[in-house]
Amino acid sequence: MADQSITLKIAGKEYPLKASSPEMEQLMRIAAETINQKLAAYNARFPDKVLQDKLAFVTLNETIARLAAQKKCSALEAAMASLAAEEEAYLENKMKE
């Protein structure tokens, strides 16, 4: 499938981009909308701050959220592996009985 040309507006500026799939296009549009919503909240709270500062805090907060989600996923993967090992040990013991 050929890349789809799209235009996203972030912080009042338009960016021509390419999306490799409809799913990627949807993710890109949701990401741009999320950035703009968070930026609007910072604009309301800190009207005297420059755009660069507000975008830096949007980036910081989104990165913190991403890292927290990755940490949680890692913990869940470890718990799943532990449960799988326990299940396998249990089934092996049952087969020996």
BELUR-V878859 format. One record per residue. N is the residue number from 0. RES is the residue in one small letter. SS is DSSP state (~ for helix, > for strand, _ for the rest). PSI is psi in whole degrees, 0 to 359 (* if undefined). D_LAST is the distance of its C-alpha to the last C-alpha in Angstrom with 2 decimals. Layout:
# BELUR-V878859
n: [N,N]
res: [RES,RES]
ss: [SS,SS]
psi: [PSI,PSI]
d_last: [D_LAST,D_LAST]
This chain:
# BELUR-V878859
n: [0,1,2,3,4,5,6,7,8,9,10,11,12,13,14,15,16,17,18,19,20,21,22,23,24,25,26,27,28,29,30,31,32,33,34,35,36,37,38,39,40,41,42,43,44,45,46,47,48,49,50,51,52,53,54,55,56,57,58,59,60,61,62,63,64,65,66,67,68,69,70,71,72,73,74,75,76,77,78,79,80,81,82,83,84,85,86,87,88,89,90,91,92,93,94,95,96]
res: [m,a,d,q,s,i,t,l,k,i,a,g,k,e,y,p,l,k,a,s,s,p,e,m,e,q,l,m,r,i,a,a,e,t,i,n,q,k,l,a,a,y,n,a,r,f,p,d,k,v,l,q,d,k,l,a,f,v,t,l,n,e,t,i,a,r,l,a,a,q,k,k,c,s,a,l,e,a,a,m,a,s,l,a,a,e,e,e,a,y,l,e,n,k,m,k,e]
ss: [_,_,_,>,>,>,>,>,>,>,_,_,>,>,>,>,>,>,>,_,_,~,~,~,~,~,~,~,~,~,~,~,~,~,~,~,~,~,~,~,~,~,~,~,~,_,_,_,_,_,~,~,~,~,~,~,~,~,~,~,~,~,~,~,~,~,~,~,~,~,~,~,~,~,~,~,~,~,~,~,~,~,~,~,~,~,~,~,~,~,~,~,~,~,~,~,_]
psi: [137,151,145,127,129,164,125,140,118,125,38,359,138,139,118,126,172,135,132,346,165,324,318,320,316,316,319,319,319,318,315,319,318,315,313,322,315,322,320,321,318,323,321,320,326,67,337,351,151,157,318,318,317,319,325,319,326,313,314,311,321,323,319,315,319,315,321,319,319,319,318,319,319,318,319,321,320,319,320,318,319,316,321,319,318,318,316,317,319,313,323,319,321,324,333,339,*]
d_last: [55.42,58.47,58.54,59.99,62.91,62.73,64.73,63.20,65.34,64.16,66.37,69.26,69.18,68.18,65.95,65.72,62.19,60.05,56.71,54.45,52.90,53.38,50.31,51.85,55.14,53.54,51.85,55.17,57.06,54.62,54.82,58.62,58.69,56.43,58.68,61.77,60.39,59.48,62.84,64.61,62.94,64.14,67.58,67.79,66.69,68.58,71.60,73.50,70.86,71.27,68.99,67.52,66.31,64.74,63.00,61.71,60.10,58.64,57.11,55.87,54.23,52.60,51.29,49.89,48.12,46.73,45.48,43.85,42.09,40.92,39.58,37.73,36.27,35.12,33.41,31.69,30.58,29.13,27.30,25.93,24.75,23.04,21.30,20.26,18.79,16.90,15.63,14.57,12.76,10.97,10.06,8.99,6.59,5.30,5.52,3.81,0.00]
